[in-house]
């Protein structure tokens, strides 16, 4: 009993610091002193090549990245492209083995979902981790709460994947990028926001065609289905879905997809920061357990969600920046000759010498 109380006290102390940690986690990104240089580079357009201002960031590995300043609402223009790339990447020949592994792993977890959920909730009770979702309303519109502050440990863990922490991180990068004219931070913000839209569309689409019952609904002794692992209602009626969302929206987990995408983008743009992945993945572990403990998700809702978040994050990272590998820079002197269309039937040439 003393061990359980000790674990509970530790969790309470940790939960009180998690939101502060989220802000510190954002600030840490700015602590790395990568060298930043303004430069002009040729960038291809539809029918011409033009000089465009960029910032060159050099990392400890010797690799560098060129960052371009994102245009206003560029993230919105990228959403359709990202959705197309997500489908293309998912079903590409080289990724079929990974997709098969995810589906097989998901099926294996479905078979043991109920014992895993029961064990997680039993452990939660053992360490006195209250599974109830308790919040304090912060912002209300027309009497309805639209922003709530978590009021217990499990709710704080659950809050990590609700999108608000990721939006706060994006807002922190945006403020920093504007005040310091830092293209790296501004692109990070743009990539995060575009990914949130893509994830919202993708996960909602999958939820609305799989119609999986959430654990707390399935396990309700009075109104629940009492089906191990919950019922699957494929292609539920949209009106019925909207009226009874928890009966249909368990698969996949949008919370974990959002968390995974956020970590992928941050670690991709700030590879020198040694804290992003260990801190981020640890928080994801707490989030995953919290959702089992409060009965929002099954364990089998996680593999596909993590894969979607990672893939969407990688796709967003491809926008607004250009990687310059150390291997290319160490190769020695190189030159390139590029034809340039100047408009009105005039053709020129560009010669570049790199050493």
RODO-2510 file (C-alpha; in nm, 4 decimals, decimal comma):
residues 355
     n   res          X          Y          Z
     1     x     0,0000     0,0000     0,0000
     2     x     0,2858     0,2362     0,0785
     3     x     0,4330     0,1740    -0,2680
     4     x     0,0987     0,2604    -0,4312
     5     x     0,0720     0,5815    -0,2283
     6     x     0,4303     0,6751    -0,3190
     7     x     0,3581     0,6225    -0,6883
     8     x     0,0392     0,8275    -0,6571
     9     x     0,2222     1,1142    -0,4858
    10     x     0,4906     1,1074    -0,7533
    11     x     0,2267     1,1253    -1,0261
    12     x     0,0553     1,4163    -0,8540
    13     x     0,3844     1,6063    -0,8341
    14     x     0,4603     1,5276    -1,1981
    15     x     0,1145     1,6332    -1,3164
    16     x     0,1495     1,9742    -1,1467
    17     x     0,4606     2,0392    -1,3540
    18     x     0,3535     1,8989    -1,6896
    19     x     0,1928     2,2129    -1,8298
    20     x     0,4936     2,4181    -1,7231
    21     x     0,7103     2,1523    -1,8863
    22     x     0,5218     2,2034    -2,2126
    23     x     0,6197     2,5697    -2,2176
    24     x     0,9769     2,4906    -2,1182
    25     x     0,9791     2,2206    -2,3852
    26     x     0,8985     2,4918    -2,6385
    27     x     1,1539     2,7378    -2,5047
    28     x     1,4272     2,4730    -2,5143
    29     x     1,4024     2,4769    -2,8939
    30     x     1,5373     2,8296    -2,8942
    31     x     1,8230     2,7437    -2,6614
    32     x     2,0217     2,5598    -2,9254
    33     x     2,2631     2,8003    -3,0846
    34     x     2,2606     2,6827    -3,4461
    35     x     2,4353     2,9315    -3,6715
    36     x     2,1878     3,1263    -3,8851
    37     x     2,2845     3,3155    -4,1994
    38     x     2,0654     3,5114    -4,4385
    39     x     2,1280     3,4237    -4,8008
    40     x     1,9800     3,4437    -5,1512
    41     x     1,9096     3,1265    -5,3471
    42     x     1,7565     3,0418    -5,6809
    43     x     1,4095     2,8920    -5,6469
    44     x     1,2157     2,7442    -5,9365
    45     x     0,8727     2,8837    -6,0194
    46     x     0,6154     2,7759    -6,2739
    47     x     0,7879     2,9281    -6,5751
    48     x     1,0974     3,0933    -6,4371
    49     x     1,3664     3,0838    -6,1702
    50     x     1,3952     3,3683    -5,9222
    51     x     1,6175     3,4727    -5,6386
    52     x     1,4558     3,4328    -5,2994
    53     x     1,5735     3,5191    -4,9519
    54     x     1,6383     3,2245    -4,7221
    55     x     1,8137     3,1485    -4,3959
    56     x     2,0861     2,8867    -4,3730
    57     x     2,0926     2,6919    -4,0460
    58     x     2,3984     2,4783    -3,9683
    59     x     2,3743     2,1963    -3,7148
    60     x     2,6293     2,0133    -3,5014
    61     x     2,6312     1,7212    -3,7458
    62     x     2,7603     1,9478    -4,0192
    63     x     2,4376     1,9232    -4,2143
    64     x     2,2593     2,2458    -4,3017
    65     x     1,9043     2,3450    -4,3917
    66     x     1,7770     2,6290    -4,6033
    67     x     1,4561     2,7748    -4,4612
    68     x     1,2229     2,9987    -4,6588
    69     x     0,9788     3,2383    -4,4978
    70     x     0,6284     3,0855    -4,5257
    71     x     0,3702     3,2856    -4,7171
    72     x     0,0500     3,3881    -4,5350
    73     x    -0,1831     3,0886    -4,5046
    74     x     0,0629     2,8693    -4,6934
    75     x    -0,0343     2,5868    -4,4580
    76     x    -0,3888     2,5894    -4,6027
    77     x    -0,2560     2,5500    -4,9567
    78     x    -0,0453     2,2539    -4,8463
    79     x    -0,3317     2,0558    -4,6896
    80     x    -0,4670     1,9064    -5,0176
    81     x    -0,1116     1,8235    -5,1260
    82     x    -0,0419     1,6541    -4,7924
    83     x    -0,3597     1,4450    -4,8135
    84     x    -0,2579     1,3255    -5,1588
    85     x     0,0972     1,2518    -5,0426
    86     x    -0,0351     1,0631    -4,7386
    87     x    -0,2368     0,8285    -4,9586
    88     x     0,0464     0,7908    -5,2079
    89     x     0,3044     0,7229    -4,9351
    90     x     0,0831     0,4789    -4,7458
    91     x     0,0219     0,2535    -5,0441
    92     x     0,3589     0,2897    -5,2144
    93     x     0,5356    -0,0355    -5,2899
    94     x     0,8244     0,0246    -5,0499
    95     x     0,5883     0,0993    -4,7593
    96     x     0,3568    -0,1994    -4,8056
    97     x     0,5606    -0,4178    -4,5615
    98     x     0,5318    -0,1477    -4,2935
    99     x     0,1584    -0,1122    -4,3600
   100     x     0,1154    -0,4898    -4,3336
   101     x     0,3065    -0,4913    -4,0019
   102     x     0,0815    -0,2154    -3,8638
   103     x    -0,2347    -0,4002    -3,9660
   104     x    -0,1086    -0,7318    -3,8250
   105     x    -0,0026    -0,5629    -3,5003
   106     x    -0,3399    -0,3910    -3,4736
   107     x    -0,5242    -0,7193    -3,5284
   108     x    -0,3091    -0,8901    -3,2638
   109     x    -0,3878    -0,6157    -3,0121
   110     x    -0,7607    -0,6287    -3,0919
   111     x    -0,7564    -0,9910    -2,9741
   112     x    -0,6206    -0,8889    -2,6320
   113     x    -0,7675    -0,5389    -2,5998
   114     x    -0,9996    -0,6221    -2,3144
   115     x    -0,7349    -0,7843    -2,0877
   116     x    -0,4950    -0,4929    -2,1577
   117     x    -0,7617    -0,2353    -2,0715
   118     x    -0,8637    -0,4241    -1,7578
   119     x    -0,5005    -0,4476    -1,6435
   120     x    -0,4347    -0,0779    -1,7115
   121     x    -0,7415     0,0300    -1,5159
   122     x    -0,6586    -0,2083    -1,2317
   123     x    -0,3095    -0,0589    -1,2110
   124     x    -0,4616     0,2895    -1,2196
   125     x    -0,6767     0,2028    -0,9189
   126     x    -0,3751     0,0502    -0,7430
   127     x    -0,1791     0,3765    -0,7678
   128     x    -0,4946     0,5832    -0,6943
   129     x    -0,4936     0,7499    -1,0369
   130     x    -0,8498     0,8755    -1,0664
   131     x    -0,9769     0,7900    -1,4192
   132     x    -1,2545     1,0518    -1,4089
   133     x    -1,2108     1,3428    -1,6459
   134     x    -1,2114     1,6508    -1,4229
   135     x    -1,1645     1,9957    -1,5724
   136     x    -1,2036     2,3629    -1,4857
   137     x    -1,3744     2,5748    -1,7587
   138     x    -1,1469     2,8536    -1,8846
   139     x    -1,3280     2,9865    -2,1922
   140     x    -1,7032     2,9625    -2,2536
   141     x    -1,9008     3,0562    -2,5641
   142     x    -2,2806     3,0737    -2,5370
   143     x    -2,2588     2,8896    -2,2073
   144     x    -2,0602     2,6037    -2,3576
   145     x    -1,7034     2,5402    -2,2459
   146     x    -1,4566     2,5454    -2,5374
   147     x    -1,1337     2,5510    -2,3347
   148     x    -1,0874     2,3636    -2,0094
   149     x    -0,7984     2,3235    -1,7693
   150     x    -0,7368     1,9668    -1,6431
   151     x    -0,8017     1,9312    -1,2703
   152     x    -0,6480     1,5912    -1,1894
   153     x    -0,3439     1,3885    -1,2917
   154     x    -0,5109     1,1568    -1,5428
   155     x    -0,6866     1,4524    -1,7071
   156     x    -0,3525     1,6309    -1,7453
   157     x    -0,2035     1,3271    -1,9196
   158     x    -0,5115     1,3097    -2,1435
   159     x    -0,4871     1,6845    -2,2111
   160     x    -0,1447     1,6304    -2,3695
   161     x    -0,3066     1,4875    -2,6833
   162     x    -0,6134     1,7108    -2,7112
   163     x    -0,4408     1,9565    -2,9429
   164     x    -0,4194     2,2568    -2,7108
   165     x    -0,0617     2,1852    -2,5969
   166     x     0,0461     2,1452    -2,9612
   167     x    -0,1312     2,4712    -3,0499
   168     x     0,0425     2,6438    -2,7591
   169     x     0,3756     2,5149    -2,8859
   170     x     0,2913     2,6355    -3,2377
   171     x     0,1928     2,9740    -3,0948
   172     x     0,5212     2,9943    -2,9072
   173     x     0,7201     2,9266    -3,2232
   174     x     0,5138     3,1799    -3,4183
   175     x     0,5721     3,4545    -3,1603
   176     x     0,9422     3,3759    -3,1485
   177     x     0,9686     3,3646    -3,5264
   178     x     0,7988     3,7004    -3,5721
   179     x     0,9967     3,8834    -3,3054
   180     x     1,3343     3,7483    -3,4213
   181     x     1,2600     3,7106    -3,7947
   182     x     1,3487     3,3414    -3,7637
   183     x     1,2337     3,1441    -4,0695
   184     x     1,3038     2,8126    -3,8970
   185     x     1,0534     2,8872    -3,6194
   186     x     0,7969     3,0293    -3,8632
   187     x     0,8184     2,7208    -4,0845
   188     x     0,7815     2,5004    -3,7769
   189     x     0,4581     2,6834    -3,6937
   190     x     0,3285     2,6526    -4,0495
   191     x     0,4107     2,2809    -4,0603
   192     x     0,2420     2,2147    -3,7265
   193     x    -0,0791     2,3940    -3,8241
   194     x    -0,1012     2,2262    -4,1637
   195     x    -0,0469     1,8880    -3,9990
   196     x    -0,3285     1,9488    -3,7494
   197     x    -0,5701     2,0035    -4,0386
   198     x    -0,4496     1,6930    -4,2232
   199     x    -0,4731     1,4798    -3,9088
   200     x    -0,8200     1,6101    -3,8310
   201     x    -0,9477     1,5165    -4,1771
   202     x    -0,7697     1,1792    -4,1846
   203     x    -0,8608     1,0550    -3,8376
   204     x    -1,2208     1,1732    -3,8670
   205     x    -1,2546     0,9909    -4,1988
   206     x    -1,1244     0,6678    -4,0458
   207     x    -1,3377     0,7048    -3,7322
   208     x    -1,6503     0,7551    -3,9402
   209     x    -1,5961     0,4430    -4,1488
   210     x    -1,4816     0,2077    -3,8700
   211     x    -1,7318     0,3164    -3,6011
   212     x    -1,5536     0,1531    -3,3092
   213     x    -1,7058     0,1681    -2,9625
   214     x    -1,5001     0,3349    -2,6889
   215     x    -1,4098     0,1216    -2,3832
   216     x    -1,6054     0,3256    -2,1284
   217     x    -1,9182     0,2844    -2,3413
   218     x    -1,8646    -0,0858    -2,4138
   219     x    -1,7894    -0,1668    -2,0479
   220     x    -2,0868     0,0196    -1,9017
   221     x    -2,2798    -0,2459    -1,7018
   222     x    -2,6165    -0,0887    -1,7821
   223     x    -2,6105     0,0580    -2,1338
   224     x    -2,2885    -0,0873    -2,2752
   225     x    -2,2616    -0,3657    -2,5314
   226     x    -2,0436    -0,5725    -2,2946
   227     x    -1,8500    -0,6919    -2,6014
   228     x    -1,4803    -0,7557    -2,5350
   229     x    -1,2866    -0,4960    -2,7301
   230     x    -1,6054    -0,3054    -2,8140
   231     x    -1,8371    -0,3238    -3,1123
   232     x    -1,7387    -0,2121    -3,4627
   233     x    -2,0163    -0,0390    -3,6589
   234     x    -1,8752    -0,0027    -4,0091
   235     x    -1,9945     0,3049    -4,2004
   236     x    -2,2352     0,4330    -3,9329
   237     x    -2,5075     0,6785    -4,0262
   238     x    -2,3537     1,0298    -3,9986
   239     x    -2,6508     1,1667    -3,8030
   240     x    -2,6421     0,8785    -3,5555
   241     x    -2,2641     0,9111    -3,5264
   242     x    -2,2908     1,2807    -3,4397
   243     x    -2,5507     1,2184    -3,1704
   244     x    -2,3555     0,9318    -3,0064
   245     x    -1,9902     1,0038    -3,0849
   246     x    -1,8283     0,7843    -2,8105
   247     x    -2,0039     0,4793    -2,9556
   248     x    -1,8199     0,5172    -3,2857
   249     x    -1,4995     0,7240    -3,2611
   250     x    -1,2390     0,5081    -3,0844
   251     x    -1,0338     0,4033    -3,3891
   252     x    -0,7746     0,5438    -3,4483
   253     x    -0,6561     0,7713    -3,1663
   254     x    -0,6412     1,1328    -3,2808
   255     x    -0,4642     1,2227    -2,9549
   256     x    -0,1636     0,9999    -3,0216
   257     x    -0,1543     1,0967    -3,3899
   258     x    -0,1335     1,4650    -3,2932
   259     x     0,1367     1,4029    -3,0326
   260     x     0,3435     1,1910    -3,2724
   261     x     0,3205     1,4478    -3,5529
   262     x     0,4231     1,7281    -3,3169
   263     x     0,7317     1,5406    -3,1981
   264     x     0,8244     1,4449    -3,5551
   265     x     0,8129     1,8052    -3,6762
   266     x     0,9989     1,9480    -3,3762
   267     x     1,2747     1,6868    -3,3885
   268     x     1,3042     1,7251    -3,7669
   269     x     1,3534     2,1004    -3,7496
   270     x     1,5711     2,0956    -3,4365
   271     x     1,7866     1,7817    -3,4707
   272     x     2,0490     1,9123    -3,2284
   273     x     1,8033     1,9188    -2,9393
   274     x     1,8567     1,5997    -2,7405
   275     x     1,5433     1,6452    -2,5266
   276     x     1,2667     1,6493    -2,7876
   277     x     1,2378     1,2768    -2,8537
   278     x     1,2924     1,1349    -2,5018
   279     x     1,0650     1,3931    -2,3395
   280     x     0,8088     1,3716    -2,6186
   281     x     0,7935     0,9914    -2,6281
   282     x     0,7716     0,9749    -2,2485
   283     x     0,4748     1,2113    -2,2529
   284     x     0,3192     0,9994    -2,5274
   285     x     0,3549     0,6935    -2,3043
   286     x     0,1737     0,8741    -2,0208
   287     x    -0,0946     0,9856    -2,2653
   288     x    -0,1431     0,6304    -2,3938
   289     x    -0,1819     0,4945    -2,0416
   290     x    -0,4206     0,7747    -1,9396
   291     x    -0,6512     0,6940    -2,2322
   292     x    -0,6601     0,3270    -2,1303
   293     x    -0,7224     0,4243    -1,7699
   294     x    -1,0155     0,6544    -1,8481
   295     x    -1,1600     0,4175    -2,1091
   296     x    -1,1348     0,6498    -2,4087
   297     x    -0,9224     0,4193    -2,6259
   298     x    -0,8175     0,0581    -2,6694
   299     x    -0,4515    -0,0346    -2,7139
   300     x    -0,5184    -0,1402    -3,0734
   301     x    -0,6239     0,2173    -3,1542
   302     x    -0,2615     0,3235    -3,1170
   303     x    -0,0378     0,1659    -3,3887
   304     x    -0,2182     0,3184    -3,6871
   305     x    -0,2524     0,6527    -3,5082
   306     x     0,1220     0,6695    -3,4402
   307     x     0,1995     0,5742    -3,8002
   308     x    -0,0371     0,8407    -3,9358
   309     x     0,1105     1,1070    -3,7071
   310     x     0,4666     1,0178    -3,8057
   311     x     0,3901     1,0115    -4,1791
   312     x     0,1978     1,3401    -4,1723
   313     x     0,4804     1,5016    -3,9771
   314     x     0,7397     1,3842    -4,2299
   315     x     0,5299     1,5102    -4,5214
   316     x     0,4891     1,8539    -4,3607
   317     x     0,8645     1,8694    -4,2966
   318     x     0,9246     1,8554    -4,6724
   319     x     0,7691     2,2010    -4,7170
   320     x     0,9522     2,5296    -4,6830
   321     x     1,3020     2,3951    -4,6322
   322     x     1,5864     2,2278    -4,8194
   323     x     1,8383     1,9906    -4,6624
   324     x     2,2052     2,0318    -4,7534
   325     x     2,3887     1,7166    -4,6489
   326     x     2,7407     1,7334    -4,5064
   327     x     2,8422     1,4592    -4,7508
   328     x     2,7628     1,6878    -5,0409
   329     x     2,9457     1,9808    -4,8832
   330     x     3,2546     1,7690    -4,8101
   331     x     3,2705     1,6430    -5,1652
   332     x     3,4799     1,9402    -5,2730
   333     x     3,4418     2,1935    -5,5535
   334     x     3,1333     2,1558    -5,7670
   335     x     2,9609     2,3611    -6,0321
   336     x     2,6250     2,3643    -6,2026
   337     x     2,4870     2,5176    -6,5197
   338     x     2,1116     2,5874    -6,5218
   339     x     1,9005     2,7301    -6,8052
   340     x     1,6726     3,0105    -6,6881
   341     x     1,3536     3,1283    -6,8565
   342     x     1,3299     3,5048    -6,8089
   343     x     0,9856     3,5529    -6,9615
   344     x     0,8604     3,6906    -7,2944
   345     x     1,0523     3,4304    -7,4888
   346     x     1,3905     3,5258    -7,3397
   347     x     1,6146     3,2445    -7,2154
   348     x     1,9231     3,2959    -7,0021
   349     x     2,1633     3,0833    -6,8033
   350     x     2,2769     3,0513    -6,4413
   351     x     2,6219     2,9236    -6,3438
   352     x     2,6940     2,8303    -5,9815
   353     x     3,0327     2,7407    -5,8341
   354     x     3,0415     2,5778    -5,4888
   355     x     3,3645     2,5224    -5,2952
***
